Amino acid sequence: MHPVLTKTFGGLSGSYYLRHFIFGLVFPFFIYTMTSRGGQPLHLSMILMMVVNTLLYPYSRFVYESVVNFIMGENVFFVNAVFLLVVKAASMLFCWLCAMLVAPLGLAYLYYHHSRPRH
């Protein structure tokens, strides 16, 4: 494989990518279910957007989690579980919807991270 592809798209561990890819499949499944029950066909552009967003979602999530870890540090907060799940679902939806915009930042960072010399 080309080194640029290895350093960017191959920059996340397989387990991390697979885990977030599976979570990312929830949104196209939900959209497909709602449109098919509503009797509306899915247009090719919508299908393409869902495929691209789902494939890029793990990189978008990587950026989100990196920013949150930078801001929060090692702090631990104790909150209501329902509140936590709602915030988690909202952040996942945001990362999936904005994957085409946010994932390139993660890919650029992964390329930089895997390209710098090791000491």
N, CA, C and O atoms as a MOPAC input file, in Angstrom:
PM7 MOZYME 1SCF
protein

 N      0.84800 1    -1.17600 1     0.00000 1
 C      0.00000 1     0.00000 1     0.00000 1
 C      0.90000 1     1.24800 1     0.00000 1
 O      2.01800 1     1.22000 1     0.51400 1
 N      0.40500 1     2.30900 1    -0.56900 1
 C      1.15600 1     3.56600 1    -0.64000 1
 C      1.39500 1     4.09800 1     0.77700 1
 O      0.49700 1     4.03300 1     1.61700 1
 N      2.61400 1     4.62900 1     1.05700 1
 C      2.92900 1     5.10900 1     2.40400 1
 C      1.96800 1     6.15900 1     2.94200 1
 O      1.68400 1     6.17400 1     4.14000 1
 N      1.45800 1     7.04100 1     2.07700 1
 C      0.51900 1     8.06800 1     2.54600 1
 C     -0.76100 1     7.40700 1     3.05400 1
 O     -1.29300 1     7.80200 1     4.09100 1
 N     -1.24900 1     6.41600 1     2.33800 1
 C     -2.46600 1     5.71700 1     2.77800 1
 C     -2.21900 1     4.94300 1     4.06900 1
 O     -3.08100 1     4.89500 1     4.94600 1
 N     -1.04500 1     4.34100 1     4.17900 1
 C     -0.71300 1     3.59900 1     5.38900 1
 C     -0.62800 1     4.51600 1     6.59900 1
 O     -1.08500 1     4.16200 1     7.68600 1
 N     -0.04300 1     5.69700 1     6.41000 1
 C      0.14400 1     6.63100 1     7.52700 1
 C     -1.14600 1     7.35100 1     7.90500 1
 O     -1.26800 1     7.83000 1     9.03300 1
 N     -2.10800 1     7.44000 1     6.99400 1
 C     -3.35100 1     8.14700 1     7.29400 1
 C     -4.46300 1     7.15000 1     7.61300 1
 O     -4.85000 1     6.99400 1     8.77100 1
 N     -4.97100 1     6.48100 1     6.59100 1
 C     -6.10400 1     5.57800 1     6.79500 1
 C     -5.72800 1     4.35500 1     7.62600 1
 O     -6.58700 1     3.76300 1     8.27800 1
 N     -4.46100 1     3.97600 1     7.60800 1
 C     -4.01000 1     2.86500 1     8.43500 1
 C     -3.46700 1     3.31100 1     9.77100 1
 O     -2.89200 1     2.50700 1    10.50600 1
 N     -3.63700 1     4.57600 1    10.09800 1
 C     -3.05200 1     5.14100 1    11.31300 1
 C     -3.75400 1     4.77000 1    12.60700 1
 O     -3.15700 1     4.85600 1    13.68000 1
 N     -5.00600 1     4.36200 1    12.52100 1
 C     -5.72800 1     3.93200 1    13.72400 1
 C     -5.58500 1     2.41900 1    13.87400 1
 O     -5.42200 1     1.70000 1    12.88800 1
 N     -5.64500 1     1.95400 1    15.09700 1
 C     -5.59100 1     0.50200 1    15.29500 1
 C     -6.84100 1    -0.13200 1    14.69800 1
 O     -7.89500 1     0.49900 1    14.62100 1
 N     -6.71300 1    -1.36000 1    14.28600 1
 C     -7.83900 1    -2.07100 1    13.67900 1
 C     -9.02500 1    -2.19000 1    14.61600 1
 O    -10.16900 1    -2.03400 1    14.19000 1
 N     -8.77100 1    -2.46300 1    15.88200 1
 C     -9.87100 1    -2.61200 1    16.83700 1
 C    -10.59200 1    -1.29200 1    17.06700 1
 O    -11.81600 1    -1.26300 1    17.19300 1
 N     -9.82300 1    -0.18200 1    17.12400 1
 C    -10.43400 1     1.13800 1    17.31000 1
 C    -11.31400 1     1.47600 1    16.10500 1
 O    -12.45500 1     1.91200 1    16.26000 1
 N    -10.76500 1     1.26900 1    14.89800 1
 C    -11.51900 1     1.57700 1    13.68700 1
 C    -12.78300 1     0.72700 1    13.61500 1
 O    -13.86300 1     1.25100 1    13.34300 1
 N    -12.66000 1    -0.58500 1    13.85600 1
 C    -13.81000 1    -1.48000 1    13.76000 1
 C    -14.88800 1    -1.11800 1    14.77700 1
 O    -16.07300 1    -1.09900 1    14.44600 1
 N    -14.48600 1    -0.83300 1    15.99700 1
 C    -15.44900 1    -0.47300 1    17.04700 1
 C    -16.25600 1     0.76100 1    16.64100 1
 O    -17.48300 1     0.76100 1    16.73400 1
 N    -15.57000 1     1.80700 1    16.19500 1
 C    -16.27100 1     3.03500 1    15.84000 1
 C    -17.00600 1     2.90100 1    14.50900 1
 O    -18.02900 1     3.55200 1    14.29800 1
 N    -16.49600 1     2.06600 1    13.61600 1
 C    -17.20900 1     1.80600 1    12.36300 1
 C    -18.56200 1     1.16000 1    12.65800 1
 O    -19.57600 1     1.53200 1    12.06800 1
 N    -18.57000 1     0.19800 1    13.56900 1
 C    -19.82300 1    -0.46900 1    13.93700 1
 C    -20.78900 1     0.52400 1    14.57600 1
 O    -21.98100 1     0.51500 1    14.26500 1
 N    -20.28600 1     1.38300 1    15.46900 1
 C    -21.14900 1     2.42300 1    16.04700 1
 C    -21.65400 1     3.37100 1    14.96200 1
 O    -22.79500 1     3.82900 1    15.02100 1
 N    -20.81800 1     3.66600 1    13.98100 1
 C    -21.20500 1     4.55600 1    12.89300 1
 C    -22.28400 1     3.96800 1    11.99300 1
 O    -22.99300 1     4.70800 1    11.31200 1
 N    -22.41200 1     2.65600 1    11.98200 1
 C    -23.44900 1     2.00900 1    11.16600 1
 C    -24.86000 1     2.24500 1    11.71200 1
 O    -25.84200 1     2.04000 1    10.99900 1
 N    -24.96000 1     2.67100 1    12.96200 1
 C    -26.27000 1     2.91800 1    13.57100 1
 C    -27.02000 1     4.00700 1    12.80200 1
 O    -28.22600 1     3.88700 1    12.58300 1
 N    -26.33300 1     5.04800 1    12.39900 1
 C    -26.99700 1     6.19300 1    11.77900 1
 C    -27.53000 1     5.89800 1    10.38000 1
 O    -28.67800 1     6.24700 1    10.10300 1
 N    -26.76000 1     5.27000 1     9.47400 1
 C    -27.35200 1     4.93500 1     8.17600 1
 C    -28.46900 1     3.90700 1     8.30500 1
 O    -29.43300 1     3.93900 1     7.53900 1
 N    -28.34600 1     2.99000 1     9.27400 1
 C    -29.41600 1     2.03100 1     9.50400 1
 C    -30.69600 1     2.75000 1     9.92500 1
 O    -31.78200 1     2.43100 1     9.44200 1
 N    -30.55900 1     3.72300 1    10.82800 1
 C    -31.71200 1     4.50400 1    11.28200 1
 C    -32.32100 1     5.29600 1    10.12500 1
 O    -33.54100 1     5.31800 1     9.96500 1
 N    -31.48000 1     5.94300 1     9.32100 1
 C    -31.97500 1     6.72000 1     8.17900 1
 C    -32.68400 1     5.81000 1     7.18500 1
 O    -33.76600 1     6.13600 1     6.69700 1
 N    -32.06900 1     4.66400 1     6.88500 1
 C    -32.68700 1     3.71200 1     5.95200 1
 C    -34.03800 1     3.22600 1     6.48000 1
 O    -35.01000 1     3.15400 1     5.72900 1
 N    -34.09500 1     2.89800 1     7.74800 1
 C    -35.33600 1     2.41400 1     8.35000 1
 C    -36.42500 1     3.47600 1     8.28100 1
 O    -37.56400 1     3.17600 1     7.92200 1
 N    -36.08700 1     4.70200 1     8.61900 1
 C    -37.08800 1     5.77100 1     8.60800 1
 C    -37.56600 1     6.09600 1     7.18700 1
 O    -38.75900 1     6.31200 1     6.97300 1
 N    -36.65600 1     6.13100 1     6.22500 1
 C    -37.08000 1     6.45200 1     4.86000 1
 C    -37.87300 1     5.31700 1     4.23900 1
 O    -38.81800 1     5.56500 1     3.49000 1
 N    -37.51000 1     4.07700 1     4.53300 1
 C    -38.26200 1     2.95800 1     3.95500 1
 C    -39.64700 1     2.85200 1     4.58100 1
 O    -40.60200 1     2.50200 1     3.88600 1
 N    -39.78000 1     3.13500 1     5.84000 1
 C    -41.10700 1     3.12400 1     6.48000 1
 C    -41.96200 1     4.28000 1     6.00200 1
 O    -43.18900 1     4.18600 1     5.96700 1
 N    -41.30300 1     5.37900 1     5.63200 1
 C    -42.03500 1     6.54400 1     5.13400 1
 C    -42.36500 1     6.44200 1     3.65500 1
 O    -43.02400 1     7.32200 1     3.10200 1
 N    -41.91100 1     5.37300 1     3.01200 1
 C    -42.21300 1     5.17300 1     1.60600 1
 C    -41.38200 1     6.02500 1     0.66600 1
 O    -41.69500 1     6.12100 1    -0.52100 1
 N    -40.32700 1     6.64400 1     1.17900 1
 C    -39.46200 1     7.48900 1     0.35100 1
 C    -38.24600 1     6.68000 1    -0.10100 1
 O    -37.64900 1     5.95700 1     0.69600 1
 N    -37.88000 1     6.80200 1    -1.37800 1
 C    -36.67200 1     6.09900 1    -1.82900 1
 C    -35.41700 1     6.85400 1    -1.38700 1
 O    -35.43400 1     8.07500 1    -1.23000 1
 N    -34.34700 1     6.11800 1    -1.19400 1
 C    -33.06000 1     6.73900 1    -0.88800 1
 C    -32.38100 1     7.07400 1    -2.21000 1
 O    -32.18700 1     6.19700 1    -3.05200 1
 N    -32.02600 1     8.32100 1    -2.39100 1
 C    -31.34700 1     8.74300 1    -3.60700 1
 C    -29.88600 1     8.31100 1    -3.54300 1
 O    -29.32700 1     8.13800 1    -2.46000 1
 N    -29.28400 1     8.14100 1    -4.69800 1
 C    -27.89800 1     7.70700 1    -4.78000 1
 C    -26.96900 1     8.65600 1    -4.02900 1
 O    -26.01900 1     8.21100 1    -3.38300 1
 N    -27.23200 1     9.94900 1    -4.10700 1
 C    -26.37900 1    10.92300 1    -3.40800 1
 C    -26.46500 1    10.73500 1    -1.89300 1
 O    -25.46800 1    10.89700 1    -1.19000 1
 N    -27.63700 1    10.39800 1    -1.39600 1
 C    -27.81000 1    10.16300 1     0.03900 1
 C    -27.08900 1     8.87900 1     0.46300 1
 O    -26.46200 1     8.83100 1     1.52100 1
 N    -27.18400 1     7.85700 1    -0.36200 1
 C    -26.49100 1     6.60100 1    -0.06100 1
 C    -24.98700 1     6.82500 1    -0.05600 1
 O    -24.28800 1     6.33400 1     0.83100 1
 N    -24.48700 1     7.55900 1    -1.03400 1
 C    -23.05500 1     7.85300 1    -1.10700 1
 C    -22.60000 1     8.65300 1     0.10200 1
 O    -21.54200 1     8.37300 1     0.66500 1
 N    -23.38300 1     9.64400 1     0.50700 1
 C    -23.04300 1    10.43700 1     1.68500 1
 C    -23.01700 1     9.56300 1     2.94700 1
 O    -22.13600 1     9.71800 1     3.79300 1
 N    -23.96600 1     8.66200 1     3.06900 1
 C    -23.99600 1     7.78800 1     4.24400 1
 C    -22.79700 1     6.84200 1     4.26200 1
 O    -22.23100 1     6.58700 1     5.32400 1
 N    -22.40400 1     6.32100 1     3.10300 1
 C    -21.24200 1     5.42500 1     3.02800 1
 C    -19.96600 1     6.17700 1     3.40700 1
 O    -19.17100 1     5.69300 1     4.21200 1
 N    -19.77700 1     7.35600 1     2.82600 1
 C    -18.56500 1     8.14000 1     3.11400 1
 C    -18.52100 1     8.54800 1     4.58300 1
 O    -17.47900 1     8.42500 1     5.22700 1
 N    -19.63400 1     9.03100 1     5.11500 1
 C    -19.66100 1     9.43300 1     6.52800 1
 C    -19.38500 1     8.25100 1     7.44900 1
 O    -18.70100 1     8.40000 1     8.46100 1
 N    -19.90800 1     7.08500 1     7.10700 1
 C    -19.69800 1     5.91000 1     7.94800 1
 C    -18.24600 1     5.45700 1     7.89600 1
 O    -17.68300 1     5.07400 1     8.92200 1
 N    -17.62900 1     5.49500 1     6.71000 1
 C    -16.22300 1     5.10400 1     6.59800 1
 C    -15.28800 1     6.09900 1     7.28800 1
 O    -14.24900 1     5.70900 1     7.82000 1
 N    -15.65700 1     7.38600 1     7.27900 1
 C    -14.82000 1     8.41800 1     7.90400 1
 C    -15.14700 1     8.65300 1     9.37800 1
 O    -14.38400 1     9.31900 1    10.07900 1
 N    -16.26000 1     8.12100 1     9.85100 1
 C    -16.68500 1     8.35400 1    11.23700 1
 C    -15.59800 1     8.02300 1    12.26600 1
 O    -15.39200 1     8.81400 1    13.18700 1
 N    -14.88800 1     6.88000 1    12.15200 1
 C    -13.85800 1     6.60700 1    13.16900 1
 C    -12.78000 1     7.68600 1    13.24700 1
 O    -12.27000 1     7.96600 1    14.33100 1
 N    -12.42800 1     8.29100 1    12.12200 1
 C    -11.42000 1     9.35500 1    12.13400 1
 C    -11.99600 1    10.63700 1    12.73500 1
 O    -11.29600 1    11.36600 1    13.43700 1
 N    -13.25700 1    10.90500 1    12.46100 1
 C    -13.92600 1    12.05000 1    13.06400 1
 C    -14.01900 1    11.86600 1    14.57600 1
 O    -13.79200 1    12.80600 1    15.33800 1
 N    -14.35000 1    10.66600 1    14.99700 1
 C    -14.44900 1    10.37000 1    16.42500 1
 C    -13.08500 1    10.48800 1    17.10300 1
 O    -12.98600 1    10.93400 1    18.24600 1
 N    -12.04100 1    10.08500 1    16.38800 1
 C    -10.67500 1    10.21400 1    16.89900 1
 C    -10.34900 1    11.67700 1    17.18600 1
 O     -9.76700 1    11.98900 1    18.22500 1
 N    -10.71500 1    12.56500 1    16.28200 1
 C    -10.47500 1    14.00000 1    16.47900 1
 C    -11.26300 1    14.48600 1    17.69000 1
 O    -10.72200 1    15.17700 1    18.55300 1
 N    -12.54600 1    14.12200 1    17.75000 1
 C    -13.39500 1    14.54500 1    18.86500 1
 C    -12.80900 1    14.08200 1    20.20400 1
 O    -12.68600 1    14.87000 1    21.14200 1
 N    -12.45000 1    12.79400 1    20.28300 1
 C    -11.92600 1    12.25800 1    21.54000 1
 C    -10.58200 1    12.87800 1    21.89800 1
 O    -10.29300 1    13.06400 1    23.08000 1
 N     -9.75600 1    13.20200 1    20.90800 1
 C     -8.47400 1    13.84700 1    21.17700 1
 C     -8.67500 1    15.24300 1    21.75200 1
 O     -7.98400 1    15.63800 1    22.69100 1
 N     -9.61700 1    15.98700 1    21.19000 1
 C     -9.89500 1    17.33900 1    21.68200 1
 C    -10.47100 1    17.27500 1    23.09600 1
 O    -10.05900 1    18.04000 1    23.96900 1
 N    -11.41700 1    16.37200 1    23.32500 1
 C    -12.01800 1    16.24500 1    24.66100 1
 C    -10.95700 1    15.82300 1    25.67600 1
 O    -10.92300 1    16.35500 1    26.78500 1
 N    -10.09500 1    14.87700 1    25.31300 1
 C     -9.03200 1    14.46000 1    26.24400 1
 C     -8.06000 1    15.60300 1    26.52800 1
 O     -7.57100 1    15.73300 1    27.65100 1
 N     -7.77700 1    16.42600 1    25.53100 1
 C     -6.89600 1    17.57500 1    25.75300 1
 C     -7.53200 1    18.56700 1    26.72200 1
 O     -6.85900 1    19.07900 1    27.61600 1
 N     -8.82000 1    18.84000 1    26.55000 1
 C     -9.51600 1    19.81300 1    27.39100 1
 C     -9.75200 1    19.27100 1    28.79800 1
 O     -9.52200 1    19.96800 1    29.78600 1
 N    -10.21300 1    18.02200 1    28.88000 1
 C    -10.60800 1    17.46100 1    30.17700 1
 C     -9.43100 1    16.92000 1    30.97300 1
 O     -9.47000 1    16.89800 1    32.20300 1
 N     -8.38000 1    16.48200 1    30.27900 1
 C     -7.25000 1    15.90000 1    30.99100 1
 C     -7.63700 1    14.58600 1    31.64300 1
 O     -8.39300 1    13.79500 1    31.08000 1
 N     -7.11900 1    14.36800 1    32.81500 1
 C     -7.37300 1    13.12000 1    33.55300 1
 C     -8.51600 1    13.25800 1    34.55500 1
 O     -8.66600 1    12.40900 1    35.43400 1
 N     -9.32500 1    14.31200 1    34.44000 1
 C    -10.42800 1    14.52800 1    35.36900 1
 C    -11.53400 1    13.50300 1    35.14600 1
 O    -11.74500 1    13.02600 1    34.03100 1
 N    -12.22800 1    13.17700 1    36.21800 1
 C    -13.34600 1    12.24600 1    36.16800 1
 C    -14.56800 1    12.96400 1    36.71500 1
 O    -14.50300 1    13.59200 1    37.77200 1
 N    -15.68000 1    12.87200 1    35.99700 1
 C    -16.91900 1    13.49700 1    36.43800 1
 C    -17.95900 1    12.41500 1    36.68200 1
 O    -18.08000 1    11.46800 1    35.90500 1
 N    -18.69500 1    12.56100 1    37.74800 1
 C    -19.76600 1    11.63200 1    38.05900 1
 C    -21.08100 1    12.32100 1    37.72400 1
 O    -21.45300 1    13.31600 1    38.34600 1
 N    -21.78200 1    11.77300 1    36.72700 1
 C    -23.04700 1    12.36200 1    36.28200 1
 C    -24.08200 1    11.25900 1    36.12200 1
 O    -23.76900 1    10.06900 1    36.13900 1
 N    -25.30400 1    11.69100 1    35.97000 1
 C    -26.41500 1    10.78500 1    35.75100 1
 C    -26.17800 1     9.97300 1    34.47700 1
 O    -25.74700 1    10.52500 1    33.46400 1
 N    -26.45500 1     8.67200 1    34.52000 1
 C    -26.20800 1     7.78500 1    33.37800 1
 C    -27.04700 1     8.16600 1    32.16000 1
 O    -26.56500 1     8.09100 1    31.03000 1
 N    -28.29100 1     8.57300 1    32.38000 1
 C    -29.15100 1     8.96600 1    31.25400 1
 C    -28.57800 1    10.20800 1    30.57600 1
 O    -28.51900 1    10.28000 1    29.34800 1
 N    -28.16000 1    11.17400 1    31.36900 1
 C    -27.54200 1    12.37900 1    30.82300 1
 C    -26.29100 1    12.02300 1    30.02600 1
 O    -26.08200 1    12.53800 1    28.92700 1
 N    -25.46300 1    11.14500 1    30.58100 1
 C    -24.23700 1    10.72400 1    29.90200 1
 C    -24.55000 1    10.05800 1    28.56500 1
 O    -23.88700 1    10.34400 1    27.56800 1
 N    -25.54300 1     9.18100 1    28.52500 1
 C    -25.90500 1     8.49700 1    27.28100 1
 C    -26.45700 1     9.46100 1    26.23600 1
 O    -26.18700 1     9.30500 1    25.04500 1
 N    -27.22100 1    10.44800 1    26.66900 1
 C    -27.75800 1    11.44700 1    25.73800 1
 C    -26.62200 1    12.27700 1    25.14900 1
 O    -26.59200 1    12.51500 1    23.94200 1
 N    -25.69800 1    12.71400 1    25.98200 1
 C    -24.55300 1    13.49100 1    25.50300 1
 C    -23.68500 1    12.64000 1    24.57900 1
 O    -23.20000 1    13.12900 1    23.55900 1
 N    -23.48700 1    11.37100 1    24.93200 1
 C    -22.68700 1    10.46700 1    24.10300 1
 C    -23.34800 1    10.26700 1    22.73900 1
 O    -22.67100 1    10.31900 1    21.71200 1
 N    -24.64800 1    10.04200 1    22.72000 1
 C    -25.37000 1     9.85900 1    21.45800 1
 C    -25.32000 1    11.13300 1    20.61300 1
 O    -25.15000 1    11.06600 1    19.39500 1
 N    -25.46800 1    12.29100 1    21.25600 1
 C    -25.41600 1    13.55800 1    20.52900 1
 C    -24.02400 1    13.78300 1    19.93500 1
 O    -23.90300 1    14.24500 1    18.80000 1
 N    -22.98400 1    13.46200 1    20.68900 1
 C    -21.62800 1    13.63800 1    20.16700 1
 C    -21.34500 1    12.65200 1    19.03400 1
 O    -20.64700 1    12.99500 1    18.08000 1
 N    -21.87100 1    11.45000 1    19.12900 1
 C    -21.70700 1    10.47500 1    18.05100 1
 C    -22.42400 1    10.94600 1    16.79300 1
 O    -21.87800 1    10.83900 1    15.69500 1
 N    -23.63400 1    11.46400 1    16.93800 1
 C    -24.37900 1    11.97400 1    15.79100 1
 C    -23.64200 1    13.15600 1    15.16200 1
 O    -23.54200 1    13.24400 1    13.93900 1
 N    -23.13400 1    14.05100 1    15.97800 1
 C    -22.37300 1    15.19300 1    15.47000 1
 C    -21.15400 1    14.71700 1    14.68000 1
 O    -20.89900 1    15.19500 1    13.57500 1
 N    -20.40500 1    13.77500 1    15.25100 1
 C    -19.20600 1    13.26700 1    14.57200 1
 C    -19.56900 1    12.56400 1    13.26700 1
 O    -18.83300 1    12.67800 1    12.28600 1
 N    -20.68800 1    11.83900 1    13.23600 1
 C    -21.08800 1    11.15900 1    12.00400 1
 C    -21.53600 1    12.16700 1    10.94900 1
 O    -21.14500 1    12.06700 1     9.78600 1
 N    -22.35900 1    13.13900 1    11.35400 1
 C    -22.84500 1    14.13400 1    10.39900 1
 C    -21.71600 1    14.99300 1     9.82900 1
 O    -21.75700 1    15.37200 1     8.65900 1
 N    -20.71800 1    15.29900 1    10.64300 1
 C    -19.62300 1    16.18200 1    10.22500 1
 C    -18.36400 1    15.41300 1     9.82900 1
 O    -17.29200 1    16.00600 1     9.71400 1
 N    -18.47800 1    14.11400 1     9.62200 1
 C    -17.29900 1    13.28500 1     9.35200 1
 C    -16.50600 1    13.77300 1     8.15000 1
 O    -15.27500 1    13.75400 1     8.17700 1
 N    -17.19100 1    14.21300 1     7.09000 1
 C    -16.47200 1    14.67400 1     5.89400 1
 C    -15.67900 1    15.95400 1     6.16400 1
 O    -14.70000 1    16.23400 1     5.47400 1
 N    -16.09400 1    16.72000 1     7.15200 1
 C    -15.39600 1    17.95700 1     7.48800 1
 C    -14.33600 1    17.76700 1     8.56800 1
 O    -13.28900 1    18.41200 1     8.52600 1
 N    -14.59800 1    16.89300 1     9.53000 1
 C    -13.72200 1    16.72900 1    10.68500 1
 C    -12.64400 1    15.67400 1    10.44600 1
 O    -11.50800 1    15.84400 1    10.89000 1
 N    -12.98500 1    14.58800 1     9.75200 1
 C    -12.03300 1    13.49100 1     9.55400 1
 C    -10.73900 1    13.91600 1     8.87300 1
 O     -9.68500 1    13.39300 1     9.23600 1
 N    -10.75300 1    14.83700 1     7.90500 1
 C     -9.46900 1    15.24300 1     7.31200 1
 C     -8.47800 1    15.80000 1     8.33400 1
 O     -7.26800 1    15.66200 1     8.15100 1
 N     -8.96800 1    16.42500 1     9.40100 1
 C     -8.06700 1    16.88800 1    10.46600 1
 C     -7.38900 1    15.70400 1    11.14300 1
 O     -6.18900 1    15.73700 1    11.41300 1
 N     -8.16200 1    14.66300 1    11.41600 1
 C     -7.60200 1    13.46500 1    12.03200 1
 C     -6.64000 1    12.75200 1    11.10600 1
 O     -5.60300 1    12.25800 1    11.54800 1
 N     -6.97200 1    12.69100 1     9.82400 1
 C     -6.08600 1    12.04700 1     8.86000 1
 C     -4.77700 1    12.81500 1     8.72400 1
 O     -3.70900 1    12.21100 1     8.61900 1
 N     -4.85500 1    14.14400 1     8.72400 1
 C     -3.64200 1    14.96600 1     8.64700 1
 C     -2.77100 1    14.75300 1     9.88200 1
 O     -1.55000 1    14.63200 1     9.77300 1
 N     -3.40600 1    14.70800 1    11.06500 1
 C     -2.63700 1    14.47000 1    12.27700 1
 C     -1.99600 1    13.08600 1    12.25100 1
 O     -0.82600 1    12.94400 1    12.60900 1
 N     -2.74100 1    12.06700 1    11.83500 1
 C     -2.18500 1    10.71400 1    11.78000 1
 C     -1.00600 1    10.65100 1    10.81600 1
 O     -0.01200 1     9.98200 1    11.09700 1
 N     -1.10700 1    11.33800 1     9.68800 1
 C      0.00900 1    11.37000 1     8.74500 1
 C      1.23300 1    12.01900 1     9.39200 1
 O      2.34600 1    11.50100 1     9.29400 1
 N      1.01700 1    13.14900 1    10.04900 1
 C      2.11100 1    13.83600 1    10.74000 1
 C      2.71000 1    12.94400 1    11.82400 1
 O      3.93000 1    12.81700 1    11.92600 1
 N      1.86000 1    12.33700 1    12.62200 1
 C      2.29700 1    11.50100 1    13.75300 1
 C      3.11400 1    10.31300 1    13.26900 1
 O      4.13400 1     9.98600 1    13.87600 1
 N      2.69600 1     9.66500 1    12.20300 1
 C      3.39500 1     8.48700 1    11.70800 1
 C      4.56300 1     8.82700 1    10.77600 1
 O      5.30400 1     7.93400 1    10.36700 1
 N      4.72900 1    10.09900 1    10.44000 1
 C      5.82400 1    10.52200 1     9.56400 1
 C      7.02100 1    11.09300 1    10.31800 1
 O      8.12800 1    11.13800 1     9.78300 1
 N      6.80500 1    11.52600 1    11.54900 1
 C      7.92100 1    12.14400 1    12.25600 1
 C      8.93700 1    11.07100 1    12.66400 1
 O      8.58500 1     9.92100 1    12.92700 1
 N     10.18900 1    11.48000 1    12.70600 1
 C     11.25500 1    10.49900 1    13.02200 1
 C     11.14500 1     9.99400 1    14.46000 1
 O     10.81100 1    10.74600 1    15.37700 1
 N     11.42500 1     8.73800 1    14.62800 1
 C     11.41900 1     8.11800 1    15.96300 1
 C     12.78600 1     8.29300 1    16.60400 1
 O     13.81100 1     8.14100 1    15.93800 1
 N     12.80600 1     8.61100 1    17.89300 1
 C     14.08600 1     8.78100 1    18.60100 1
 C     14.32000 1     7.64400 1    19.53300 1
 O     15.34200 1     7.60700 1    20.21700 1

